[in-house]
Amino acid sequence: MLWTLNIGYELLTVTGLRGWFSKQPDNFAFDRNQLSSKPRGSTLLIQCLLIFFLALGVRVLTWQDNRLEVWRVQTFVTSDYKDSARQLVSGDYRAFVSDLNHMEHPPGYPILLAGSFKVFGDSDAAIEFVQLICDSVAAVILFMIAAELLPLAAAMITGALAALSPQFAYYSVLLLPDSLAIVPVLLAVYFLVRARRHPNLLNFVAAGALVGVSCWLRANALLLAPFLAAITPLITVRGKRVRASAALIFGTLLVVAPITIKNAIVFHHFIPLSNMRSCFLLPMGSSASAGALLVDWA
């Protein structure tokens, strides 16, 4: 606890927020001018690095405490991911794209695991540290989003809370794509926030594409693109709203399409990403499960 409080004190001191807090009135009201002031240059870099290393330190400590226990969380799911990755490493691409036993999840995480296995060998620690770093980057992105919308002090608090969150740190250790999938989603939100000041269509295409990248890891974000497209008119001027929304949807479809096309060619059914949507409605181990799932998607 003292270590955490000391880091927080140093964070406030280095960024100059300690003096800012001391000058605030009792009601802690924000000055309107501070809403428009954004960190720039070296100041922004220092703040991002502080949040990143704070988050990384918390996650490394969490990994140290839980690394011998994480294999017990969703053991069968992690085993499926590793089996798919080993198929890629061994060059058995036909089995990788057509194995029904591995159709419960999108292929992005097994591809990442296969890359880790190629470089570092069949090591859990390697992919766990990749996830620790990505989750630390997510805390930085969250700070940057808040810095675009809120005063600097509120943005620093946002980043620090994300960096110190025990829940975020714990999920980054698990051999699951949950913590990885949020990084492209946060980047998509950041591009949309920036599009308020720079309404370039490329920002909306990039936001949609990043949602698609998240879908390669987890299917949860599949319906996020239509939702973001629906709120895009709120941040664009009249005459560009339809094009901005269409660009966002186009970016998502462009990235997700390879999975959908592959499923249509291999399984002859419309399966946007995976068949996980209804697998919990079927008894485990049922011989008809795979076929029923495909029919359900069709």
Buried (B, 14 or more C-beta within 10 A) or exposed (E): EEEEEEBBEEBBEEBEBEEBEEEEEEEEEEEEEBEEEBBEEEEBEEBBEBBBEBBBBBBBEBBEEBEEEBEEBBEEBBEBBBBBBBBBBEEEEEBBBEBBEBBBBBBBBBBBBBBBBEEEEEEBEBBBBBBBBBBBBBBBBBBBBBBBEBBBBBBBBBBBEBBBBEEBBBBBBBBBBBBBBBBBBBBBBBBBBBBEEEBEBEBBBBBBBBBBBBBBBBBBBBEBBEEBBEEBBEBBEEEBBEBBBBBBBBBBBEBBEEBBEBBEEBBEBEBBBBBBBEBEEBEEEEEEBBEBBBEBBE
